[in-house]
């Protein structure tokens, strides 16, 4: 990125030199970069500073997981005979996914069921023997009372009854054992069919018909996408600031235009000793399925608001190379009443003002977000330069300039441009400037104000790229 920035700087310098190269032909003189009486004032873009508190936010990285997401493995080792679903299919709870070969399991189940029938027959036989022995005991007891049988015979019959009762208990136990074996064999047979544990989407199919699988073979991943969970890590510095219930924006692919609103659901009470970070989990309603499991996302956690201060776009902050001070260029003589008109297409249509004095004003940054900074040193309602600071420095700093007032939304969108978009836009503008300046029709005077404004716009791209690449997120 450094060599790109250097290249841009060289092209800007070339453009400025080219703009001054025809000075002798038009009656202007003086070295480039100096403000002279005959030189056209530069054009800059400004925005009206505001007063308020800057939302404090932390941007962290996270990954998306389905709230119900499991990997499916077989419970038995067998060969696959059928696969009923493909990756991406939606299935209901209990739906069949894979069929394993089950012939041997069916045979074992039939054997168990046969053993159960035998055990139940033995139980019925034992109960019949017990009933016969009990009847004999009753008859013997009556005969003993009539002194037709001896007490010795009575004790013998009672022993037979106790033996019959033991045989019944044994038969009942065998029946229970056989029933348990049948249930076990039935469960083994059912395990040859892999079913969906809940309703959701099937993914990552890694099984084929004819493949032999075991308990370590991954078949599918299944998950419900209506609710997802984002897991992110926060540093120990932020740990004391983050609370359950704080507002969160989840940015798919880092795109702020598709931000999903949510809240912090839970925070781990433990910090990792190696990374000094803690895990934060965010449950997100994903009914529109903007988020996919495994997706990398950016997460903005809003954990408070800064002290009241003057708010300006970050692109307005400028490090003065002459003094090394951080500050902003202000148009102090412009009033808040300067209007910004919009075209029917929604574009800003604001004329350049007459040349007005520009001053560099040092400021103290009290709070800084990704796009807005809170500062002290200027009053709210001051027009601050967001595009064209380099042109002012080239002319000596505190010089007169023509001003175009811009809306905050316009400046915010510029700051969100990616580096490659900035570079492409910058090169296109430079090409247009070169074509205009070196056209064959030299009899027609060039519109200096337009050229200066184009330079300011090019400078905007360079300023935005530098601000985005060098400024860390809050």
C-alpha positions in Angstrom: 0.0 0.0 0.0 2.9 2.4 0.7 4.1 2.3 -2.9 0.5 3.1 -4.1 0.4 6.2 -1.8 3.8 7.3 -3.0 2.6 7.0 -6.6 -0.5 8.9 -5.9 1.5 11.7 -4.3 3.8 11.9 -7.3 0.8 12.1 -9.7 -0.7 14.9 -7.6 2.5 16.8 -7.7 2.6 16.3 -11.5 -0.9 17.5 -11.8 -0.2 20.7 -9.8 2.9 21.3 -11.9 1.0 20.8 -15.1 -1.6 23.2 -13.9 1.0 25.9 -13.4 3.1 25.0 -16.5 1.2 27.4 -18.7 1.5 30.3 -16.4 3.9 32.2 -18.7 1.5 31.9 -21.6 -1.4 33.4 -19.5 0.6 36.2 -17.9 1.1 34.4 -14.5 4.5 33.9 -12.8 5.8 32.4 -9.6 7.0 29.0 -8.5 4.5 26.3 -8.1 3.0 25.9 -4.6 3.1 29.6 -3.8 0.1 31.8 -3.6 0.3 34.8 -6.0 -2.0 37.6 -6.7 -2.8 36.3 -10.2 -3.1 32.6 -9.3 -6.6 31.2 -9.2 -7.6 30.3 -5.6 -7.9 26.6 -4.9 -11.3 24.9 -4.4 -12.1 22.9 -1.3 -15.1 21.0 0.1 -16.4 21.8 3.6 -18.9 20.4 6.0 -20.6 22.2 9.0 -19.3 20.9 12.3 -21.9 19.8 14.9 -22.2 19.5 18.7 -23.0 16.2 20.5 -21.7 13.0 22.0 -19.8 10.5 19.9 -21.1 7.0 20.2 -18.3 4.8 21.6 -18.0 1.6 19.6 -15.6 -1.3 19.4 -15.1 -3.2 16.1 -14.1 -6.8 16.5 -14.0 -9.8 14.2 -16.2 -12.8 14.5 -17.5 -16.0 12.9 -21.0 -17.2 12.4 -22.4 -20.5 13.6 -25.8 -22.0 13.3 -27.4 -21.9 16.7 -28.3 -25.6 16.2 -25.4 -27.1 14.2 -24.1 -30.6 14.6 -22.0 -33.0 12.7 -23.6 -36.4 12.0 -21.6 -39.6 12.4 -22.9 -43.2 12.2 -23.3 -45.2 15.4 -22.4 -48.5 13.7 -19.8 -49.6 11.2 -21.5 -50.7 7.9 -21.7 -50.1 4.2 -23.9 -47.3 2.8 -26.8 -48.5 0.6 -28.8 -45.3 0.1 -28.3 -41.5 0.5 -31.6 -39.6 0.5 -30.5 -35.9 0.7 -28.0 -33.5 -0.9 -26.2 -30.5 0.5 -28.5 -27.6 0.8 -31.7 -29.6 1.2 -34.0 -28.6 4.0 -35.2 -31.5 6.1 -37.7 -32.0 8.9 -36.9 -33.5 12.3 -36.7 -37.3 12.0 -36.3 -37.4 8.2 -34.2 -40.2 6.8 -30.8 -39.1 5.5 -28.7 -42.2 5.0 -29.4 -46.0 5.0 -26.8 -48.5 6.0 -26.8 -52.2 5.2 -29.0 -53.8 7.8 -29.4 -57.5 6.8 -27.3 -58.8 9.7 -29.1 -56.5 12.2 -32.5 -57.8 11.0 -31.2 -61.4 11.5 -30.1 -60.7 15.0 -33.4 -59.0 15.8 -35.3 -62.1 14.5 -33.2 -64.3 16.7 -33.9 -62.1 19.7 -37.6 -62.1 19.0 -37.5 -66.0 18.8 -35.7 -66.2 22.1 -38.3 -63.9 23.6 -41.1 -66.2 22.5 -39.4 -69.2 24.0 -38.9 -67.3 27.3 -42.5 -66.4 27.4 -43.5 -70.0 26.8 -41.3 -71.1 29.6 -42.9 -68.5 31.8 -46.3 -69.8 31.1 -45.2 -73.4 31.8 -43.7 -72.4 35.1 -46.8 -70.6 36.1 -48.9 -73.7 35.2 -46.6 -75.9 37.4 -47.0 -73.4 40.2 -50.8 -73.4 40.0 -50.8 -77.3 40.1 -48.5 -77.3 43.1 -50.6 -74.7 44.9 -53.7 -76.8 44.3 -52.0 -79.9 45.7 -51.0 -78.0 48.7 -54.5 -76.8 49.4 -55.8 -80.4 49.2 -53.1 -81.7 51.4 -53.8 -79.1 54.1 -57.5 -80.1 54.3 -56.5 -83.8 54.5 -54.1 -83.1 57.3 -56.9 -81.3 59.2 -59.0 -84.4 58.8 -56.0 -86.6 59.8 -56.0 -88.3 56.5 -52.5 -87.1 55.6 -49.4 -86.7 57.7 -47.6 -83.4 58.4 -44.6 -84.8 56.7 -46.5 -85.1 53.5 -47.7 -81.5 54.0 -44.1 -80.2 54.2 -43.1 -82.0 51.1 -46.0 -80.4 49.1 -45.1 -77.0 50.5 -41.5 -77.5 49.2 -42.8 -78.3 45.8 -44.8 -75.0 45.8 -41.8 -73.0 46.7 -39.8 -74.6 43.9 -42.6 -73.8 41.4 -42.6 -70.2 42.5 -38.8 -70.0 42.0 -39.2 -71.5 38.5 -41.8 -68.7 37.8 -39.4 -66.0 39.0 -36.7 -67.5 36.8 -38.9 -67.6 33.8 -40.0 -64.0 34.3 -36.4 -62.9 34.5 -35.6 -64.8 31.3 -38.6 -63.0 29.6 -37.3 -59.6 30.8 -33.8 -60.5 29.5 -35.2 -61.5 26.2 -37.2 -58.4 25.9 -34.1 -56.2 26.6 -32.2 -58.1 23.9 -35.0 -57.5 21.5 -35.0 -53.8 22.3 -31.2 -53.7 21.9 -31.4 -55.4 18.5 -34.2 -53.1 17.5 -32.1 -50.1 18.4 -29.1 -51.4 16.5 -31.3 -51.9 13.5 -32.7 -48.3 13.8 -29.1 -47.1 13.9 -28.6 -48.2 10.4 -30.9 -45.3 9.4 -29.4 -41.9 10.1 -32.1 -39.4 10.7 -32.2 -35.6 11.1 -32.0 -34.7 14.8 -34.0 -31.5 14.2 -35.3 -29.5 11.3 -32.7 -27.6 9.3 -30.4 -27.5 6.3 -28.1 -30.2 5.3 -24.5 -29.4 4.3 -21.1 -30.7 3.7 -22.2 -34.1 2.4 -19.2 -36.4 2.5 -20.8 -39.9 2.1 -21.5 -41.9 -1.0 -23.4 -45.1 -1.8 -21.2 -48.1 -1.4 -18.8 -46.4 1.0 -18.0 -48.3 4.2 -18.3 -46.0 7.2 -17.5 -46.3 10.9 -18.2 -44.3 14.0 -15.5 -41.8 13.0 -16.8 -41.0 9.5 -18.4 -37.6 9.0 -21.6 -37.9 7.0 -23.2 -34.5 7.1 -23.4 -31.2 8.9 -26.9 -30.1 9.7 -28.0 -26.7 11.1 -30.9 -24.4 11.6 -30.3 -21.1 9.9 -33.3 -19.1 11.3 -31.2 -18.3 14.4 -27.4 -18.0 14.2 -24.8 -17.2 16.8 -21.8 -14.9 16.2 -18.7 -15.6 18.3 -16.1 -12.8 18.7 -13.3 -12.0 21.0 -12.7 -8.8 23.0 -9.5 -7.7 24.5 -8.9 -7.3 28.2 -8.9 -3.5 27.7 -12.5 -3.6 26.4 -13.7 -6.4 28.8 -14.8 -4.0 31.5 -16.8 -1.9 29.0 -18.8 -4.6 27.3 -22.1 -5.6 29.0 -24.9 -8.1 28.2 -27.7 -6.4 26.3 -25.5 -3.7 24.6 -26.5 -2.9 21.0 -24.5 -4.6 18.2 -24.2 -4.3 14.5 -23.1 -7.4 12.5 -21.6 -6.5 9.2 -21.7 -9.3 6.6 -18.5 -9.0 4.5 -17.8 -5.7 6.4 -20.7 -4.1 4.5 -22.3 -1.4 6.7 -25.3 -1.1 4.2 -26.3 -4.7 5.2 -25.8 -4.3 9.0 -27.9 -6.7 11.1 -29.0 -5.3 14.5 -28.6 -7.5 17.6 -27.5 -7.4 21.2 -24.7 -8.9 23.2 -26.2 -12.2 24.5 -23.5 -13.5 26.8 -19.8 -12.9 27.8 -17.4 -15.5 29.0 -16.2 -14.7 32.6 -12.8 -16.1 31.7 -9.9 -14.4 29.8 -7.7 -16.6 27.7 -4.2 -16.5 29.2 -2.4 -16.6 25.9 -4.4 -13.9 24.0 -5.8 -11.9 26.9 -9.2 -11.9 25.3 -12.7 -13.2 26.3 -15.4 -14.6 24.1 -18.6 -12.7 23.3 -21.6 -14.4 21.9 -24.4 -12.7 20.0 -27.6 -14.5 19.1 -29.0 -13.1 15.8 -32.4 -13.5 14.2 -31.5 -14.7 10.7 -34.9 -15.2 9.2 -33.7 -13.4 6.0 -30.6 -15.6 6.0 -28.1 -12.8 5.5 -25.6 -14.7 7.6 -24.3 -18.1 6.8 -22.5 -20.5 9.2 -18.7 -20.2 8.8 -19.0 -16.6 7.5 -16.4 -14.1 8.7 -18.1 -10.9 9.9 -17.2 -7.5 11.4 -19.0 -6.7 14.6 -19.6 -3.2 16.0 -20.3 -3.1 19.7 -21.8 0.2 21.0 -20.8 0.5 24.6 -21.5 4.1 25.5 -21.2 7.8 24.4 -18.3 10.2 24.7 -18.3 13.6 26.4 -20.1 16.4 24.5 -17.8 18.0 22.0 -17.6 19.4 18.5 -18.1 16.7 15.9 -16.3 16.6 12.6 -15.7 13.9 10.0 -12.4 12.1 10.4 -11.3 13.3 7.0 -11.2 16.8 8.3 -8.4 16.0 10.7 -5.1 17.0 9.2 -1.5 16.9 10.4 0.1 20.1 9.3 3.5 19.2 7.8 4.8 22.7 8.5 4.2 22.6 12.2 3.5 19.0 13.0 0.3 20.0 14.7 -3.0 18.1 14.4 -5.9 20.4 13.5 -8.4 21.4 10.9 -8.7 24.1 8.2 -11.7 26.3 8.9 -13.6 28.9 6.9 -14.4 31.2 9.8 -16.1 33.9 7.8 -18.7 31.6 6.3 -22.0 31.6 8.2 -24.2 28.6 9.1 -26.9 29.8 6.7 -24.9 28.7 3.6 -27.4 26.3 1.9 -26.9 23.0 0.1 -29.3 22.4 -2.7 -30.0 18.9 -4.0 -30.7 17.9 -7.6 -33.7 15.7 -8.6 -31.3 12.7 -8.7 -30.3 13.3 -5.0 -26.9 14.7 -5.8 -25.6 17.9 -4.2 -25.7 20.9 -6.3 -23.8 23.7 -4.5 -22.0 26.5 -6.3 -18.5 27.5 -5.3 -18.3 30.6 -3.1 -16.2 33.6 -3.7 -12.6 33.3 -2.3 -12.8 33.3 1.5 -10.0 33.1 4.0 -8.9 29.7 5.3 -7.1 29.3 8.6 -5.5 26.2 10.2 -6.8 25.7 13.7 -5.1 23.2 16.1 -7.6 20.9 17.9 -7.6 18.3 20.7 -9.2 15.0 19.8 -11.3 13.9 22.8 -13.0 10.9 21.1 -12.5 9.2 17.9 -14.7 6.7 16.0 -14.2 5.1 12.6 -15.9 8.0 10.7 -16.4 10.8 13.2 -14.2 12.6 15.7 -15.0 14.7 18.7 -12.7 17.7 19.1 -12.1 20.8 21.2 -10.6 23.9 19.8 -13.3 25.0 17.4 -16.9 25.9 17.9 -19.9 23.9 16.6 -21.3 25.5 13.4 -17.9 26.1 11.9 -17.2 25.1 8.3 -14.3 22.7 8.3 -12.4 21.5 5.2 -12.7 17.8 4.5 -11.3 17.8 0.9 -8.5 19.9 -0.4 -6.2 20.4 2.6 -3.1 19.5 0.5 -4.0 22.3 -2.0 -4.1 24.8 0.8 -0.7 23.6 2.1 0.7 23.9 -1.4 -0.4 27.5 -1.5 1.1 28.3 1.9 -1.5 27.2 4.4 -3.6 30.2 5.4 -4.9 31.4 2.0 -8.1 32.3 0.3 -10.0 29.5 -1.3 -13.3 28.9 -3.0 -15.6 26.7 -0.9 -18.2 24.1 -1.9 -20.5 23.1 1.1 -21.2 19.4 1.4 -23.7 17.3 3.4 -22.5 14.9 6.1 -23.8 11.9 4.2 -21.6 12.7 1.2 -18.5 12.9 3.3 -19.3 9.7 5.2 -19.7 7.8 1.9 -16.4 9.1 0.7 -14.7 7.9 3.9 -16.2 4.4 3.4 -14.6 4.0 0.0 -12.3 1.1 -0.3 -8.7 1.7 -1.2 -9.0 0.2 -4.7 -12.1 2.4 -5.4 -10.2 5.5 -4.3 -7.2 4.7 -6.5 -9.4 4.0 -9.5 -11.4 7.2 -9.0 -8.2 9.2 -8.5 -6.6 7.9 -11.7 -9.8 8.6 -13.8 -9.9 12.1 -12.5 -6.2 12.7 -13.3 -6.7 11.4 -16.8 -9.6 13.8 -17.4 -7.5 16.7 -16.0 -4.7 15.8 -18.4 -7.0 15.6 -21.4 -8.5 19.0 -20.5 -5.1 20.7 -19.9 -3.3 19.4 -22.9 -6.1 19.5 -25.5 -5.2 20.8 -28.9 -7.6 23.7 -28.7 -5.4 26.1 -26.8 -7.2 29.2 -28.1 -10.1 28.6 -25.7 -9.2 29.7 -22.1 -9.4 26.9 -19.6 -11.8 27.1 -16.7 -9.4 27.5 -13.8 -12.1 27.1 -11.2 -13.2 23.8 -12.7 -9.6 22.6 -12.8 -9.1 23.6 -9.2 -12.2 21.9 -8.1 -11.2 18.7 -9.9 -7.8 18.9 -8.1 -9.7 19.2 -4.8 -11.8 16.1 -5.7 -8.7 14.2 -6.5 -7.2 15.4 -3.3 -10.3 14.1 -1.6 -9.6 10.5 -2.8 -6.0 10.7 -1.6 -7.0 12.1 1.8 -9.7 9.5 2.2 -7.3 6.6 1.4 -4.7 7.9 3.8 -7.3 8.4 6.6 -8.9 4.9 6.1 -5.5 3.1 6.0 -3.8 4.8 8.9 -6.6 5.4 11.4 -7.4 2.4 13.7 -10.9 1.5 14.6 -12.2 2.7 17.9 
